Amino acid sequence: MNNLNNQVLTVKIQQITYEGLGQATLENGHKIFVYNAFTNEVVKAKIIKSNSKFSFALVEEFIEQNESIRNEKSYNCVSSNPLINLKYEYQIELKQHYLQTLFLRNLNIDPNVLKFFYGAKNIYNYRNKATYPLFVDQNKLRYGEYRAKSNILINTDNLVLNQKSINQVLLKIVNLINLEFDHSDLDNFKEIILKTNNNNETIVCLKVTGKIVFQNHFLLKIKDIRNLIQIKIVNLDTSKEVLNWTKKPFVISLLDKKFLVLDKSFFQINNEIASIMFSKIKERILSLNPKVIIDLFCGVGTIGQLVSEESISIFGVDIEEQSIFLAKKNALKNNFSKAFYEAEDVFKSKELEKHLNSNDSFVILDPPRSGLNDALIDLIAKKGVKNIAYMSCDPRTLVRDLKRFTEVYNYKIDFVQGFDMFPNTYHIETVVFMYRND
């Protein structure tokens, strides 16, 4: 079909895809995926990216809206929150249906092991971390997002998913930069990363380029920002820190534990949902009473320490040396005298082979979005591990890995539950329990 880029077409939305896009199909079978358009709505859609089989589009005009599923209050819909204008009960219904369909189509499991999809109480202001690219527009530094399916940066005033302390510090820093720096310097500011904790204390990593000079009066004003307790400025050209100021350590509390965290440390983005997930895993572990918890992709030690008891040994592995340094400190802080951590690539770890034990260990898997590989699955299975908890932020790679566990090594899945870690987005966090009886 001819290239449809920039054309405006009137279409009726037939369904919502798993990515939260409205899907319309033209008479010739060409599919159009439209941001911020829901089932049975009629819209004028402007094509922003197209190929011979499908196109992506933005709404130019609503002709008919489906008020039964659309929120009364309308938010600016961008690629990072495609479901923000869909009523929350329909978001949960959509995610539950997708997860259930994916599992039942691809895995030979009892439908009863699929539990209800766990929704969040707080669907706004839940994110404890935010990352924004910075760019210059009309001689002002802005924070923004990339327009859907492009590398074009656009202004965003849509901060409704962030915890309020993040937004307050973000606005103050960007405004201060605009006040203190010449227009010619603004292009050197490239990215800002912010994290906040339970006490609204916030840390910032600011990434810059070029030979930009930070005067003392600017640094003094930055340090005076309310709730800001750490700031690091990194020059991307040299990979060196221009500034690393710390007023006090950054600590996040979760359940009954406290964790030291750095700006680049991985930590679950939604404290409410993370607490519920980890409590589920702890219930499972305590019912089995293992001697050792093997915490793979352990980060700063969060999951292993939250789901364990002081009498249980913990062995954690993560590729990030800084995370392992903090995991050891967190173990002392949280009174785990039998916690051991190694800074190794989980996929190549020699220490892991020594610690895996068929009778005594419970394995926790929390890999990146790409999931596991066959070699790691094979190692865990051939070592005879009987009980596993697998946490995943990508249902497709999760199902791929579960197929190998179940079909090659005869593991049985007896619990699957989706959790809405990321309300107003299409992302799903899933917890799976499986076991093997040899």
N, C-alpha and C positions, 0 to 999 in steps of 0.2 A: 504494500500500500504506500502511496505517496507520503512524504514526510509531513506530519501534522503540526510541527513546532509552531507555536504562537497563534494557531487557529483557535477560535472560540466556538465550541459546540454546545448545543442544548442536549442534555442527556438525563435519563432517569436512573437513579441508583437502585441496583437490584439487591445488593448485599454489602456487608462490611467485611473486609478481608482481615486475616489475623494480624496484619500490621496496622489496622485501624483506618484503612482507606476505603472510601466508597467505591464500589465497582459497578461500572456500566459496560454493556456490551453492544457494539454497533451491529447493524444488520449483516455486515460481512464477517462478523466474529471477532473483530478487533476490540480488545479490552482497554478501557480507560479507568485508571485509578485516580480518584479525586480526594485531595486533602480536605478535611472538615465537611464532608458530605456523608449522609447516613441513609439507611434503607428507606426507599419510597420517596426520597426527595428529588425534585427536578431542579437542575442548576444549569447555568451557563458556565462552562468550564474552559479555562484557557490552558492549552497544552504547553507544558514547560520542558518535556523530554519525551521523545518518541522513537520507536523502531518499528519494524514490520509487523510485530505481533501485539505490542501493547504500548500505551502511553501513560504518562503521569500529568496531572493537571491541578490547577488551583481554581477555587470558586471565584468567578467574576461577579455573579449575581445569583441570588436564590429566587427561583420562580415559585416553588412550593417547598415548604419546610415541614418536617415530621415533628410536630410539637410534642407528640407522645413520648419520644425518646431523646429529644434535644433539651438541654438545660435552658432554663429561662434566662439566666445571665450568660451573656456571650463573652468568651475570652478570645484573645488573639491566639489563633491556632498556628503553631509552627511545627517543624518536623520532629522536635523533641517531645511534643505532647499532643499527638494526633487525636486523642480521645477526649480532650479537655472539655468539649462541648456536648459530649454524650452523657446522659444521666448515668449516675454511678452504678445503679443496679443492672443496667444494660452492659456496662463495661465488664462487670463480674460475669454476667451471663455469657458474653462473648468469649472471655478467657477460659471459662469453665468448659464451654463447648469445644473450643480449639484443643485444649489439653486432653480432654476425654477422647475426642476423635483421633488425635495423633497417637495416643497410647493404644487404643483398641484396634486401630488399623495395623499397627506395626509390631505389637507385642502380644504374645499368647498369655493374657492374664485374666484373672477373674475381675469382672467389672466392679465388684463390691470393694476391691482394694482402693478404688479411686474415691477419695473423700471429697467433701464439699470444698469449693474454692474459698479460701479465707480472705475476706475483704478487710480493708483498713478502716479504722475509725477516723483517722485524719487523712483526708485526701488532698489537702493543700498544706503548704508550709511544713512539709515532712522531710525534705532533703537536707542532710547535714553536710553535703558537699556540693559545690557548683564550679564549673569551669566555663569561662567565656573567652573567645577570641576577641582581641581589641583591634579597632580600626578607626580611621579618621574619616569623618563626614562633616562637611561644612565647617572645616577648621576646628572641629571639636573631637576629642577622643570619645569613642563610644564602645560599649560592650554589646555583643550581638550574637547571632547564630547564622549558620549557613542556610541559605534558602534551600528548600527541598530539592534534592537531586541536582545540586549545583555546588560550585565553589565560590558563589557570590555571598558576601556577608551582608546581612540586613540588621537594622536596629531592632532591638527587642525590649519591650517594656513589660514582658510577661514573666514576672519573677514569682508568680503565685505558688510555685511548687517548693521554693526554697524556704528554709527557716528564716524568720524575719531578721535575725541578727546577721545572717549572710548578706541580705539585701542592704541593710543599713551600712555595713562596712564597705561593701562594693560601691555604693553610691558616693560615700565620702572619699574613698580613694580616687575614683575616677574624676570627681569634681576637683579634688586637690591637684591632681596632675594637670587638669585643664587650666587651673589658676596659676600654677607655678612654672609651667614650661612653655617655651616658645612654640608656635605652631609648627616650625620646622623640625622640632624634636618629637612630636607626637607619633609619627610613623614608627618610631623605635619601640613603642610599647606594643607587645604582641599577644600576650595572654595573661589572664589572672585566674588563679585557683584559690578557692576559699573553703575552709572547713570550720564547723562550729560544734560546740558540745552542749551538754545539758544545762550549763550555766551561762549560755550565750557567749562564752569566750570563743574568739575566732582567730584562726591563723590564716596567713596569706602567703602565696608564692606568686611573685610578679616576674614575668619573663620579658626580657628586653633584648634589643640588638644595638649595634653601633657603639660609638664612643660617648654615650650619654653620660652627663655628669650630674650626680645627685648632691645638691648643696645641703649643708648642715641644717638650715632652717626648714627645708622640705622634710628631712628625716625626723626632725623634732616634731613637726606637725603630724606626720604619719604615726609616730609613736604615741601621740596624744589622742588618737581616735578611740572613742569609747568601745570597750569589749575586745579590742585588738590586743592580743598577748604575744603574737609572734609574727614577724614578716621576714621573708627571704626574697631577695632580688637576684635573679640569675641572668647572666648575659649568654644568650644562645650562641653567639659567635665564638666565644672562648670557653663555654661550659663552666665558667667560674662564677662564684658568688660575689656580687657587688656589695651585698649587705646580708647579714644574718643576725637579726636582733630577736632576743627572747626575753620577755618579761617574767614568764613562769612556764613550767611544763604544760603541755596540752594533754588533758586527760578526758576520756569519754567513759561515762558510767553506763553499764548495761546489766540489768538484773542486779545481782549483788556483788558484781565485780567492777574493778576500775582498770582502764587500759591506757598506757602511754601510747600516743600516736603522733607520727610526723606528717608533714604535708603530703608526701607521696605514698604513705602507708595505705594499703587497702583496708577499708573498714566498711561494713554494711551501711548502706546509704539511708536506711529507714529504721530508726531505733525501735519503733513500736512493733513492726512486723518481725524484725530480727529477733527480738525478745521472745516472741511467740514461737518462732521456728526453733530456736535453740532450746526452749523448754520442752518441745516435742521430742527433740533428739535426746535430751537428758532423761526423759521418762523411759525411752527405749533402752538406753544404756544401763540405767539403774535396775531395770527389770532383768537384764542379762548378767550383771555383775562381772564385767571383764576385769582382768588384772592390768591391761595396758590399753590405752587409746592411742591409735596411730592417726595423727592429724596432718593430712597431706594438703599442701598449699595453705599452710597454717597462718600466713601473715604475721601479725603481732601476737598470735596465740589466742585470739578471741574465742573461737568455737571450742577448742579443746578444753580451755580453762572454764568456760561457762557450763559445759555439759558433764564435767568430771566431778569427782569427790577427791579430797586430799589423800585418801588411801590408794587411789588409782594412779598408776604411772602414766605419764604422757610423753609421747615422742612425736615431735613436729618437724616437718621439713618445708622449707620455702627457699626459692632462688634468691630473694632479696636479703642481702647481708644486714641492712639496717633493720628490716622487719624482724629478723632472728635475734638481733641485739635487743630489740624492744620486747620480744616474746620472753626472753630470759629475765629481763627486768620485771615484766608483768607477772611472771610466775612467782617471783619473790614477793612482789606486792600483794598478790592474791593467795599467798601461803601454800603454794605447791612446791614441796621439797623434792618431789620425784618427777619433775618435768625436765625433759632434755630436748634440745633443739639443734638442728643442723642446717647451715646455709648451703644447700645443694639444689641442683635442678632435680625436681621430683622424678622426672622421666629418666634420669641417669644416676640416681642416688645409690651408692654402695651401702651406706649406713641403713637405708630402708630395708634392704634384703636381710640384714642381720636382725632387725627388730620385728619383722613380720612373723607371727606365730599362729598356727591354726587354732589352738585351743584357748588361748588367753587374750587375744587382741580383738578390738573393735575398730574398724577402719572408717574414718570420716573423709569423704572426698568433697572438696569445694574448688574445682578447677576453674580456670578462666573460661570464657565463652566458647572457646574452641574445643573444650572437653578433654578427654583422655586420649591415649593412643593404645593400639593393640598390645604393645609390649608391656605397658604398665598393668593393663587388665590381666594379661597372662601371668605376670609376676604375682599379683595379689591372689589370683585363683590357684595357681600352682603351689603357692605357699600354704594353701588350705584354709585361708581366712573364711570364717563362717558367717560373720555378721558385718554388714556395711550400711552406712548412711551416705547417700549421695545427694548433695545440694547442687543445684544448677540454675543458671540464669538464662539458659538457652534450651528449650524443650527438644529441639531437633537433634542437637549433638548429644543430649542426655539419652534420648531414645536410641540413637545409634549405638552408644556405649552399652546400654542395658541389653540390647539384642545380643551382644557378644557375651555378656555375663550370663544371660539366661539360656541362649541357644548352644553356646560352646561349652559352658561350664556348669550348666544346670542350676544356677541360682534361682530362687523363688522370690518374686516380689510380693510383699504382703501389705504395703502401705505406699500410697501416692497421694500427695496433697499439694495443690498450687496455692501460692501466697501472693497477695498483691503488694509486693515490695515497691512497685513503681506506679501508683495510681495516675490515671490520665495519660498513660503511655501504653503501648502494646506489650511491654516486657512482662515476663512471668518468672517468678522464682518458684522452684519445685523442690520438694523433699521426698526422697524415695528410700524406703527401708527394704533390704533384701537379705536373705540367709541361704545357707546351703547345708543340707544334711547328707554327709557322706555315708 
